[in-house]
Amino acid sequence: MTNNFPYKKIKGELHWFDAKSRTGWSTKEDMKELKPATCVTSGWIFEETKDYIKTFSTYSLDDDGSIEFGEIVVIPKQWIIK
């Protein structure tokens, strides 16, 4: 990593809810048990606005000095737990 790496590391982990779905037929009990998934993200912040945070967990530094990003997630701020 270079000294002028422009992205801030996420402090600890970002915990957030994500939608879950189920296909096919479900009983009333199945419906009652269905809850959002709790997700955990660590890595770097690419961009943050009042509405969302855009993160990445891996990156590569190419020979020409450019950066490529992997494991990109955009999380609505309303979904963030902590």
C-alpha positions as CSV (number, residue, x, y, z in Angstrom):
1,M,0.0,0.0,0.0
2,T,1.4,3.4,-0.9
3,N,1.6,6.3,1.5
4,N,-0.9,8.3,-0.6
5,F,-3.6,5.6,-0.6
6,P,-6.8,7.8,-0.8
7,Y,-9.3,5.5,1.0
8,K,-10.1,5.4,4.7
9,K,-10.1,2.0,6.4
10,I,-13.4,1.0,8.1
11,K,-12.9,1.2,11.8
12,G,-13.6,-2.3,13.1
13,E,-16.5,-3.8,11.2
14,L,-19.7,-2.4,9.6
15,H,-22.8,-4.4,10.7
16,W,-25.9,-4.1,8.6
17,F,-29.2,-5.7,7.6
18,D,-29.8,-7.1,4.2
19,A,-33.0,-8.3,2.5
20,K,-33.7,-12.1,2.4
21,S,-36.1,-13.8,0.1
22,R,-37.7,-17.2,-0.3
23,T,-39.1,-18.7,-3.4
24,G,-41.8,-21.4,-3.6
25,W,-44.6,-22.0,-1.2
26,S,-44.3,-21.1,2.5
27,T,-46.4,-21.7,5.5
28,K,-47.5,-19.1,8.0
29,E,-44.8,-20.3,10.4
30,D,-42.2,-19.9,7.6
31,M,-43.3,-16.3,7.0
32,K,-43.2,-15.5,10.7
33,E,-39.6,-16.9,11.0
34,L,-38.2,-15.0,8.0
35,K,-36.0,-12.1,9.2
36,P,-33.4,-9.9,7.5
37,A,-29.9,-11.2,7.2
38,T,-27.3,-9.6,9.5
39,C,-24.1,-8.9,7.4
40,V,-20.6,-7.8,8.5
41,T,-18.3,-5.8,6.2
42,S,-14.7,-4.8,6.7
43,G,-12.4,-3.1,4.3
44,W,-12.2,0.5,3.0
45,I,-14.7,3.3,2.4
46,F,-14.7,4.3,-1.3
47,E,-17.5,6.9,-1.0
48,E,-20.0,8.0,1.7
49,T,-23.0,10.2,1.3
50,K,-25.9,11.0,3.6
51,D,-27.9,8.1,2.0
52,Y,-25.3,5.3,1.6
53,I,-21.8,4.0,2.1
54,K,-19.8,2.4,-0.7
55,T,-17.1,-0.1,0.4
56,F,-14.5,-2.5,-1.0
57,S,-12.7,-5.3,0.7
58,T,-9.8,-6.0,-1.7
59,Y,-7.9,-4.0,-4.2
60,S,-4.9,-4.3,-6.5
61,L,-2.3,-1.7,-7.3
62,D,-1.5,-2.0,-11.0
63,D,1.9,-1.3,-12.6
64,D,0.6,1.9,-14.1
65,G,-0.4,3.2,-10.7
66,S,-4.1,2.6,-11.1
67,I,-6.2,0.8,-8.5
68,E,-8.7,-2.0,-9.2
69,F,-11.4,-2.8,-6.6
70,G,-13.0,-6.1,-5.5
71,E,-15.8,-7.2,-3.2
72,I,-17.7,-3.9,-3.7
73,V,-20.9,-3.3,-1.6
74,V,-23.2,-0.3,-1.5
75,I,-25.2,-0.2,1.7
76,P,-28.1,2.2,2.4
77,K,-27.5,4.0,5.6
78,Q,-30.9,3.0,6.9
79,W,-29.7,-0.6,6.9
80,I,-26.7,0.0,9.1
81,I,-27.0,-1.4,12.6
82,K,-23.5,-0.3,14.0
